[in-house]
Amino acid sequence: MRIWSGLLAVVASFWVGSSASAATITTDSFGVGESQFSIEFVTISGATNPTRGHGIVDHDYRIGVFEITNVQFSKFAHNTPFFSGDSIPANRVSWYEAAQFVNWLNTSTGHHVAYNFTSDGEFSLWSDSEAAGGTNLYRHKDACYYLPTGDEWVKAAYWNGTSLQTHTTGAGYSLLQRGGRWGYCDNGHTANRFGPSEVGSGGEELNGTYDMMGNMWEWLESPYAKQTPSSSRGPSDEAFSFSPASLRSSFHFTIRPMCEYTVFGLRVAASAPTSAPTDVPAVPEPASLLIWACGGLGALLLRRRRE
């Protein structure tokens, strides 16, 4: 009886731990033939939120696991990055170019564009009836792919389900991590950085993303204050050559949308899928877990170790 109780306890622990920590990853494909590529997204839940300040998003959405790379951006338009390499994050990209890339993701998959560019290439705001949520004049309500707002970016990076963390480090990892785990300059704790790393080179972060803890400044969708077409946008994250001070969730600044600085790139966000993704394993029924327990504790522990 004691052995049976122990097996049930292990099963319960495995069940709760797996469901609480597993990130839901979906992969969206774009282009055809040699121009085909994919973007991985992690789903961010809208079920819980901060009580005030940044990071309040009351609906589910997705955000890119990685920054957009040079090779992904090149499928849309020829770019001359300062830092080359297929897996290096796209760089020397203006906000306008990032927005047009996102528009192309939408139109190439049968969705409405996110951002309103006129026939002569000028950027304009949407009307109230077209705006996402009726208030976001930058994003069209029917767009699937978009640049994240400041709140969407902050929540994906820092929200742990209870509070906003100061940094986006995952459980068990410190801010100052020797060996170059995070893509920023930390006064000798990591190797000197003279350029960005390939996407995904650092550690997995709080909610399943990579490189929100350095590598490149990432364009946000809209300003922190007034919404006008020419308002300065607020990039988030920080670049490889900056110090830990700008890694904090409270750090913000703005820059003109036409600027093409070498340390500026992008990460794409997307609406949550309307149905369960086919590539996510089915969650077993509780009764199945009892069968696994009867099948032997060794097999259960082996599976848990692999995960």
C-alpha atoms as a printed R data frame, in Angstrom:
    type eleno elety resid chain resno       x      y       z
1   ATOM     1    CA   MET     A     1   0.000  0.000   0.000
2   ATOM     2    CA   ARG     A     2   2.863  2.371   0.830
3   ATOM     3    CA   ILE     A     3   4.526  1.641  -2.532
4   ATOM     4    CA   TRP     A     4   1.233  2.301  -4.350
5   ATOM     5    CA   SER     A     5   0.827  5.636  -2.541
6   ATOM     6    CA   GLY     A     6   4.357  6.558  -3.503
7   ATOM     7    CA   LEU     A     7   3.660  5.798  -7.156
8   ATOM     8    CA   LEU     A     8   0.554  7.977  -7.096
9   ATOM     9    CA   ALA     A     9   2.520 10.816  -5.500
10  ATOM    10    CA   VAL     A    10   5.166 10.626  -8.215
11  ATOM    11    CA   VAL     A    11   2.484 10.616 -10.918
12  ATOM    12    CA   ALA     A    12   0.744 13.627  -9.375
13  ATOM    13    CA   SER     A    13   4.025 15.501  -9.097
14  ATOM    14    CA   PHE     A    14   4.914 14.717 -12.705
15  ATOM    15    CA   TRP     A    15   1.463 15.763 -13.927
16  ATOM    16    CA   VAL     A    16   1.425 19.118 -12.131
17  ATOM    17    CA   GLY     A    17   5.040 19.987 -12.928
18  ATOM    18    CA   SER     A    18   4.717 19.209 -16.627
19  ATOM    19    CA   SER     A    19   1.480 21.116 -17.175
20  ATOM    20    CA   ALA     A    20   2.708 24.197 -15.292
21  ATOM    21    CA   SER     A    21   6.041 24.592 -17.057
22  ATOM    22    CA   ALA     A    22   5.455 23.371 -20.617
23  ATOM    23    CA   ALA     A    23   5.386 26.113 -23.240
24  ATOM    24    CA   THR     A    24   2.970 25.753 -26.154
25  ATOM    25    CA   ILE     A    25   5.027 26.107 -29.338
26  ATOM    26    CA   THR     A    26   3.462 26.468 -32.785
27  ATOM    27    CA   THR     A    27   5.218 26.805 -36.129
28  ATOM    28    CA   ASP     A    28   3.843 28.948 -38.967
29  ATOM    29    CA   SER     A    29   5.149 28.571 -42.534
30  ATOM    30    CA   PHE     A    30   5.587 31.283 -45.143
31  ATOM    31    CA   GLY     A    31   6.605 31.419 -48.795
32  ATOM    32    CA   VAL     A    32   6.944 28.561 -51.285
33  ATOM    33    CA   GLY     A    33   9.789 26.558 -52.765
34  ATOM    34    CA   GLU     A    34  13.241 27.941 -52.105
35  ATOM    35    CA   SER     A    35  11.670 30.995 -50.487
36  ATOM    36    CA   GLN     A    36   9.873 28.961 -47.840
37  ATOM    37    CA   PHE     A    37  10.708 29.493 -44.175
38  ATOM    38    CA   SER     A    38   9.011 29.123 -40.822
39  ATOM    39    CA   ILE     A    39   8.673 31.046 -37.558
40  ATOM    40    CA   GLU     A    40   8.230 29.393 -34.177
41  ATOM    41    CA   PHE     A    41   5.863 31.062 -31.719
42  ATOM    42    CA   VAL     A    42   5.216 30.531 -28.022
43  ATOM    43    CA   THR     A    43   1.727 31.211 -26.651
44  ATOM    44    CA   ILE     A    44   1.395 33.776 -23.857
45  ATOM    45    CA   SER     A    45  -1.743 33.410 -21.759
46  ATOM    46    CA   GLY     A    46  -4.043 36.313 -20.980
47  ATOM    47    CA   ALA     A    47  -5.478 34.593 -17.909
48  ATOM    48    CA   THR     A    48  -3.337 36.450 -15.355
49  ATOM    49    CA   ASN     A    49  -1.887 39.955 -15.466
50  ATOM    50    CA   PRO     A    50  -0.104 42.610 -13.413
51  ATOM    51    CA   THR     A    51  -2.500 44.796 -11.453
52  ATOM    52    CA   ARG     A    52  -1.058 48.000 -12.897
53  ATOM    53    CA   GLY     A    53   1.708 49.358 -15.096
54  ATOM    54    CA   HIS     A    54   3.209 47.594 -18.096
55  ATOM    55    CA   GLY     A    55   2.527 44.030 -19.194
56  ATOM    56    CA   ILE     A    56  -1.279 43.965 -18.936
57  ATOM    57    CA   VAL     A    57  -2.647 41.903 -21.859
58  ATOM    58    CA   ASP     A    58  -5.994 40.224 -21.168
59  ATOM    59    CA   HIS     A    59  -6.053 37.907 -24.191
60  ATOM    60    CA   ASP     A    60  -3.923 35.032 -25.417
61  ATOM    61    CA   TYR     A    61  -1.364 35.852 -28.095
62  ATOM    62    CA   ARG     A    62   1.855 34.447 -29.504
63  ATOM    63    CA   ILE     A    63   5.351 35.843 -29.745
64  ATOM    64    CA   GLY     A    64   8.350 34.643 -31.712
65  ATOM    65    CA   VAL     A    65  10.602 32.218 -29.892
66  ATOM    66    CA   PHE     A    66  13.524 33.829 -31.735
67  ATOM    67    CA   GLU     A    67  14.344 37.154 -33.339
68  ATOM    68    CA   ILE     A    68  13.837 37.327 -37.117
69  ATOM    69    CA   THR     A    69  17.067 36.311 -38.841
70  ATOM    70    CA   ASN     A    70  18.882 37.782 -41.825
71  ATOM    71    CA   VAL     A    71  17.833 34.895 -44.043
72  ATOM    72    CA   GLN     A    72  14.170 35.158 -43.005
73  ATOM    73    CA   PHE     A    73  14.114 38.888 -43.688
74  ATOM    74    CA   SER     A    74  15.795 38.337 -47.075
75  ATOM    75    CA   LYS     A    75  12.790 36.290 -48.248
76  ATOM    76    CA   PHE     A    76  10.829 39.538 -48.132
77  ATOM    77    CA   ALA     A    77  13.313 42.090 -49.425
78  ATOM    78    CA   HIS     A    78  16.987 42.532 -50.111
79  ATOM    79    CA   ASN     A    79  18.701 44.023 -47.107
80  ATOM    80    CA   THR     A    80  22.321 44.942 -46.479
81  ATOM    81    CA   PRO     A    81  22.870 43.999 -42.841
82  ATOM    82    CA   PHE     A    82  25.879 45.316 -41.016
83  ATOM    83    CA   PHE     A    83  26.238 41.942 -39.285
84  ATOM    84    CA   SER     A    84  26.001 39.135 -41.842
85  ATOM    85    CA   GLY     A    85  25.175 35.455 -41.423
86  ATOM    86    CA   ASP     A    86  21.982 33.520 -42.121
87  ATOM    87    CA   SER     A    87  21.210 32.840 -38.447
88  ATOM    88    CA   ILE     A    88  22.306 36.252 -37.196
89  ATOM    89    CA   PRO     A    89  19.295 38.423 -36.260
90  ATOM    90    CA   ALA     A    90  18.196 40.855 -38.961
91  ATOM    91    CA   ASN     A    91  19.861 44.193 -38.286
92  ATOM    92    CA   ARG     A    92  20.029 47.728 -39.611
93  ATOM    93    CA   VAL     A    93  16.243 47.572 -39.994
94  ATOM    94    CA   SER     A    94  14.003 50.626 -39.548
95  ATOM    95    CA   TRP     A    95  10.565 50.455 -37.945
96  ATOM    96    CA   TYR     A    96   8.988 51.046 -41.353
97  ATOM    97    CA   GLU     A    97  10.884 48.096 -42.842
98  ATOM    98    CA   ALA     A    98   9.943 45.890 -39.896
99  ATOM    99    CA   ALA     A    99   6.276 46.868 -40.322
100 ATOM   100    CA   GLN     A   100   6.356 46.120 -44.056
101 ATOM   101    CA   PHE     A   101   7.930 42.726 -43.378
102 ATOM   102    CA   VAL     A   102   5.053 41.943 -41.014
103 ATOM   103    CA   ASN     A   103   2.534 43.121 -43.623
104 ATOM   104    CA   TRP     A   104   4.078 40.684 -46.089
105 ATOM   105    CA   LEU     A   105   3.718 37.838 -43.579
106 ATOM   106    CA   ASN     A   106   0.017 38.664 -43.427
107 ATOM   107    CA   THR     A   107  -0.693 39.074 -47.137
108 ATOM   108    CA   SER     A   108   1.329 35.997 -48.107
109 ATOM   109    CA   THR     A   109  -0.880 33.874 -45.838
110 ATOM   110    CA   GLY     A   110  -4.235 35.433 -46.752
111 ATOM   111    CA   HIS     A   111  -4.579 37.804 -43.807
112 ATOM   112    CA   HIS     A   112  -5.177 41.545 -43.638
113 ATOM   113    CA   VAL     A   113  -2.129 43.801 -43.404
114 ATOM   114    CA   ALA     A   114  -1.301 45.032 -39.915
115 ATOM   115    CA   TYR     A   115   0.005 48.501 -40.841
116 ATOM   116    CA   ASN     A   116  -1.485 51.136 -43.092
117 ATOM   117    CA   PHE     A   117   0.951 52.245 -45.781
118 ATOM   118    CA   THR     A   118  -0.521 54.450 -48.504
119 ATOM   119    CA   SER     A   119   0.111 53.933 -52.223
120 ATOM   120    CA   ASP     A   120   3.017 56.381 -52.081
121 ATOM   121    CA   GLY     A   121   4.623 54.530 -49.165
122 ATOM   122    CA   GLU     A   122   3.568 56.876 -46.364
123 ATOM   123    CA   PHE     A   123   2.529 55.384 -43.042
124 ATOM   124    CA   SER     A   124  -0.931 56.286 -41.740
125 ATOM   125    CA   LEU     A   125  -3.088 55.327 -38.748
126 ATOM   126    CA   TRP     A   126  -6.222 53.193 -39.023
127 ATOM   127    CA   SER     A   127  -9.672 54.548 -38.188
128 ATOM   128    CA   ASP     A   128 -11.330 53.714 -34.871
129 ATOM   129    CA   SER     A   129 -13.510 51.083 -36.562
130 ATOM   130    CA   GLU     A   130 -10.456 49.413 -38.123
131 ATOM   131    CA   ALA     A   131  -8.179 49.641 -35.088
132 ATOM   132    CA   ALA     A   132  -7.296 46.530 -33.106
133 ATOM   133    CA   GLY     A   133  -9.432 46.498 -29.987
134 ATOM   134    CA   GLY     A   134 -10.959 49.771 -31.149
135 ATOM   135    CA   THR     A   135  -8.061 51.707 -29.614
136 ATOM   136    CA   ASN     A   136  -4.792 50.561 -31.212
137 ATOM   137    CA   LEU     A   137  -4.686 52.829 -34.256
138 ATOM   138    CA   TYR     A   138  -1.408 51.317 -35.421
139 ATOM   139    CA   ARG     A   139  -2.642 47.719 -35.895
140 ATOM   140    CA   HIS     A   140  -5.572 46.547 -38.015
141 ATOM   141    CA   LYS     A   141  -8.091 44.436 -36.124
142 ATOM   142    CA   ASP     A   142  -7.988 41.600 -38.690
143 ATOM   143    CA   ALA     A   143  -4.204 41.220 -38.873
144 ATOM   144    CA   CYS     A   144  -2.713 37.928 -37.727
145 ATOM   145    CA   TYR     A   145   0.964 38.941 -37.520
146 ATOM   146    CA   TYR     A   146   2.290 42.164 -36.026
147 ATOM   147    CA   LEU     A   147   5.060 43.801 -34.057
148 ATOM   148    CA   PRO     A   148   4.441 43.416 -30.318
149 ATOM   149    CA   THR     A   149   3.253 46.356 -28.267
150 ATOM   150    CA   GLY     A   150   5.267 47.327 -25.218
151 ATOM   151    CA   ASP     A   151   2.780 45.484 -22.990
152 ATOM   152    CA   GLU     A   152   2.884 42.337 -25.133
153 ATOM   153    CA   TRP     A   153   6.673 42.333 -25.175
154 ATOM   154    CA   VAL     A   154   7.020 43.006 -21.446
155 ATOM   155    CA   LYS     A   155   4.537 40.292 -20.501
156 ATOM   156    CA   ALA     A   156   6.222 37.692 -22.716
157 ATOM   157    CA   ALA     A   157   9.616 38.567 -21.290
158 ATOM   158    CA   TYR     A   158   9.004 39.216 -17.575
159 ATOM   159    CA   TRP     A   159   5.637 37.849 -16.409
160 ATOM   160    CA   ASN     A   160   5.986 34.705 -14.288
161 ATOM   161    CA   GLY     A   161   2.279 34.204 -13.622
162 ATOM   162    CA   THR     A   162   2.365 36.125 -10.366
163 ATOM   163    CA   SER     A   163   4.489 39.224 -10.925
164 ATOM   164    CA   LEU     A   164   6.779 40.965 -13.386
165 ATOM   165    CA   GLN     A   165  10.359 39.896 -12.806
166 ATOM   166    CA   THR     A   166  13.142 42.442 -13.015
167 ATOM   167    CA   HIS     A   167  14.875 40.326 -15.657
168 ATOM   168    CA   THR     A   168  13.700 37.659 -18.065
169 ATOM   169    CA   THR     A   169  15.967 34.927 -16.712
170 ATOM   170    CA   GLY     A   170  14.411 31.495 -16.433
171 ATOM   171    CA   ALA     A   171  14.227 29.555 -13.193
172 ATOM   172    CA   GLY     A   172  17.611 28.687 -11.744
173 ATOM   173    CA   TYR     A   173  19.652 31.164 -13.788
174 ATOM   174    CA   SER     A   174  21.312 34.278 -12.441
175 ATOM   175    CA   LEU     A   175  21.660 37.565 -14.296
176 ATOM   176    CA   LEU     A   176  25.459 37.463 -14.378
177 ATOM   177    CA   GLN     A   177  26.104 34.118 -16.011
178 ATOM   178    CA   ARG     A   178  29.660 33.278 -16.994
179 ATOM   179    CA   GLY     A   179  30.294 31.712 -20.381
180 ATOM   180    CA   GLY     A   180  28.180 34.068 -22.475
181 ATOM   181    CA   ARG     A   181  24.738 32.694 -21.626
182 ATOM   182    CA   TRP     A   182  23.079 36.087 -22.109
183 ATOM   183    CA   GLY     A   183  23.719 38.348 -25.095
184 ATOM   184    CA   TYR     A   184  24.816 41.577 -23.419
185 ATOM   185    CA   CYS     A   185  27.943 43.251 -22.034
186 ATOM   186    CA   ASP     A   186  28.272 42.653 -18.299
187 ATOM   187    CA   ASN     A   187  31.684 44.083 -17.480
188 ATOM   188    CA   GLY     A   188  33.746 40.933 -17.762
189 ATOM   189    CA   HIS     A   189  31.346 38.193 -16.686
190 ATOM   190    CA   THR     A   190  30.818 37.207 -20.311
191 ATOM   191    CA   ALA     A   191  33.152 37.397 -23.275
192 ATOM   192    CA   ASN     A   192  33.510 40.776 -24.958
193 ATOM   193    CA   ARG     A   193  30.873 41.058 -27.667
194 ATOM   194    CA   PHE     A   194  31.600 42.709 -30.981
195 ATOM   195    CA   GLY     A   195  28.357 41.697 -32.655
196 ATOM   196    CA   PRO     A   196  25.149 39.730 -32.138
197 ATOM   197    CA   SER     A   197  25.131 35.958 -31.728
198 ATOM   198    CA   GLU     A   198  23.125 33.523 -33.820
199 ATOM   199    CA   VAL     A   199  19.528 33.426 -32.611
200 ATOM   200    CA   GLY     A   200  18.978 30.874 -29.864
201 ATOM   201    CA   SER     A   201  22.619 30.866 -28.782
202 ATOM   202    CA   GLY     A   202  21.791 32.019 -25.258
203 ATOM   203    CA   GLY     A   203  19.677 30.365 -22.610
204 ATOM   204    CA   GLU     A   204  15.956 29.667 -22.690
205 ATOM   205    CA   GLU     A   205  14.147 32.477 -20.926
206 ATOM   206    CA   LEU     A   206  11.217 32.691 -18.555
207 ATOM   207    CA   ASN     A   207   8.405 31.894 -21.022
208 ATOM   208    CA   GLY     A   208  10.204 29.846 -23.653
209 ATOM   209    CA   THR     A   209  11.800 32.639 -25.700
210 ATOM   210    CA   TYR     A   210  15.443 33.312 -26.522
211 ATOM   211    CA   ASP     A   211  17.449 36.531 -26.844
212 ATOM   212    CA   MET     A   212  15.007 38.863 -25.088
213 ATOM   213    CA   MET     A   213  17.911 39.160 -22.676
214 ATOM   214    CA   GLY     A   214  20.238 40.915 -25.099
215 ATOM   215    CA   ASN     A   215  21.488 40.401 -28.676
216 ATOM   216    CA   MET     A   216  19.473 43.106 -30.522
217 ATOM   217    CA   TRP     A   217  17.171 46.010 -29.730
218 ATOM   218    CA   GLU     A   218  13.748 44.902 -31.002
219 ATOM   219    CA   TRP     A   219  11.225 47.294 -32.521
220 ATOM   220    CA   LEU     A   220   7.920 47.639 -30.698
221 ATOM   221    CA   GLU     A   221   4.719 48.431 -32.528
222 ATOM   222    CA   SER     A   222   3.752 51.783 -31.069
223 ATOM   223    CA   PRO     A   223   4.980 54.663 -28.902
224 ATOM   224    CA   TYR     A   224   4.607 54.605 -25.137
225 ATOM   225    CA   ALA     A   225   2.491 57.770 -25.230
226 ATOM   226    CA   LYS     A   226   0.676 59.575 -28.063
227 ATOM   227    CA   GLN     A   227  -0.212 57.756 -31.271
228 ATOM   228    CA   THR     A   228   0.775 59.684 -34.376
229 ATOM   229    CA   PRO     A   229   2.295 58.285 -37.586
230 ATOM   230    CA   SER     A   230   5.654 59.958 -36.965
231 ATOM   231    CA   SER     A   231   5.909 59.360 -33.201
232 ATOM   232    CA   SER     A   232   9.123 57.789 -31.980
233 ATOM   233    CA   ARG     A   233   8.750 54.083 -31.289
234 ATOM   234    CA   GLY     A   234   9.950 52.318 -28.185
235 ATOM   235    CA   PRO     A   235  12.380 49.461 -28.806
236 ATOM   236    CA   SER     A   236  12.671 46.787 -26.154
237 ATOM   237    CA   ASP     A   237  15.306 44.287 -25.019
238 ATOM   238    CA   GLU     A   238  18.836 45.599 -25.447
239 ATOM   239    CA   ALA     A   239  21.734 45.112 -27.831
240 ATOM   240    CA   PHE     A   240  24.830 42.987 -27.342
241 ATOM   241    CA   SER     A   241  27.050 45.995 -26.590
242 ATOM   242    CA   PHE     A   242  24.986 47.492 -23.757
243 ATOM   243    CA   SER     A   243  25.137 46.951 -20.001
244 ATOM   244    CA   PRO     A   244  22.674 45.064 -17.735
245 ATOM   245    CA   ALA     A   245  20.993 48.336 -16.668
246 ATOM   246    CA   SER     A   246  18.828 48.317 -19.809
247 ATOM   247    CA   LEU     A   247  17.744 44.693 -19.314
248 ATOM   248    CA   ARG     A   248  15.292 45.693 -16.602
249 ATOM   249    CA   SER     A   249  11.555 45.504 -17.263
250 ATOM   250    CA   SER     A   250  11.267 49.160 -16.203
251 ATOM   251    CA   PHE     A   251  13.755 50.437 -18.804
252 ATOM   252    CA   HIS     A   252  12.264 52.318 -21.789
253 ATOM   253    CA   PHE     A   253  13.373 54.771 -24.439
254 ATOM   254    CA   THR     A   254  12.193 55.874 -27.880
255 ATOM   255    CA   ILE     A   255  13.738 56.426 -31.290
256 ATOM   256    CA   ARG     A   256  12.583 57.728 -34.663
257 ATOM   257    CA   PRO     A   257  10.921 55.065 -36.856
258 ATOM   258    CA   MET     A   258  13.017 55.788 -39.952
259 ATOM   259    CA   CYS     A   259  16.337 55.072 -38.209
260 ATOM   260    CA   GLU     A   260  18.333 52.068 -39.431
261 ATOM   261    CA   TYR     A   261  20.823 51.512 -36.646
262 ATOM   262    CA   THR     A   262  23.037 48.434 -36.775
263 ATOM   263    CA   VAL     A   263  21.755 47.198 -33.405
264 ATOM   264    CA   PHE     A   264  18.049 47.271 -34.323
265 ATOM   265    CA   GLY     A   265  16.106 44.167 -35.365
266 ATOM   266    CA   LEU     A   266  12.673 42.672 -34.766
267 ATOM   267    CA   ARG     A   267  10.654 39.869 -33.218
268 ATOM   268    CA   VAL     A   268   7.207 39.057 -34.623
269 ATOM   269    CA   ALA     A   269   4.057 38.503 -32.569
270 ATOM   270    CA   ALA     A   270   0.834 36.854 -33.725
271 ATOM   271    CA   SER     A   271  -2.736 36.228 -32.702
272 ATOM   272    CA   ALA     A   272  -3.440 33.007 -30.842
273 ATOM   273    CA   PRO     A   273  -4.503 30.069 -33.042
274 ATOM   274    CA   THR     A   274  -8.255 29.586 -33.235
275 ATOM   275    CA   SER     A   275  -7.946 25.829 -32.777
276 ATOM   276    CA   ALA     A   276  -5.551 23.505 -30.995
277 ATOM   277    CA   PRO     A   277  -2.291 23.092 -32.963
278 ATOM   278    CA   THR     A   278  -1.875 19.671 -34.551
279 ATOM   279    CA   ASP     A   279   1.813 19.422 -33.631
280 ATOM   280    CA   VAL     A   280   1.225 19.622 -29.867
281 ATOM   281    CA   PRO     A   281   0.967 16.190 -28.154
282 ATOM   282    CA   ALA     A   282  -2.410 15.389 -26.652
283 ATOM   283    CA   VAL     A   283  -2.632 15.808 -22.883
284 ATOM   284    CA   PRO     A   284  -3.244 12.362 -21.351
285 ATOM   285    CA   GLU     A   285  -6.314 11.724 -19.240
286 ATOM   286    CA   PRO     A   286  -5.712 11.238 -15.497
287 ATOM   287    CA   ALA     A   287  -6.775  7.576 -15.862
288 ATOM   288    CA   SER     A   288  -3.945  7.042 -18.330
289 ATOM   289    CA   LEU     A   289  -1.492  8.275 -15.746
290 ATOM   290    CA   LEU     A   290  -2.601  5.519 -13.376
291 ATOM   291    CA   ILE     A   291  -1.923  2.971 -16.093
292 ATOM   292    CA   TRP     A   292   1.566  4.428 -16.562
293 ATOM   293    CA   ALA     A   293   2.133  4.094 -12.819
294 ATOM   294    CA   CYS     A   294   1.091  0.441 -12.873
295 ATOM   295    CA   GLY     A   295   3.440 -0.078 -15.791
296 ATOM   296    CA   GLY     A   296   6.449  0.639 -13.605
297 ATOM   297    CA   LEU     A   297   8.067  3.540 -11.809
298 ATOM   298    CA   GLY     A   298  11.296  3.132 -13.771
299 ATOM   299    CA   ALA     A   299   9.685  3.987 -17.113
300 ATOM   300    CA   LEU     A   300   8.010  7.031 -15.615
301 ATOM   301    CA   LEU     A   301  11.249  8.357 -14.164
302 ATOM   302    CA   LEU     A   302  13.047  7.752 -17.461
303 ATOM   303    CA   ARG     A   303  10.445  9.783 -19.335
304 ATOM   304    CA   ARG     A   304  10.630 12.564 -16.790
305 ATOM   305    CA   ARG     A   305  14.440 12.669 -17.032
306 ATOM   306    CA   ARG     A   306  14.280 13.009 -20.801
307 ATOM   307    CA   GLU     A   307  11.893 15.927 -20.559
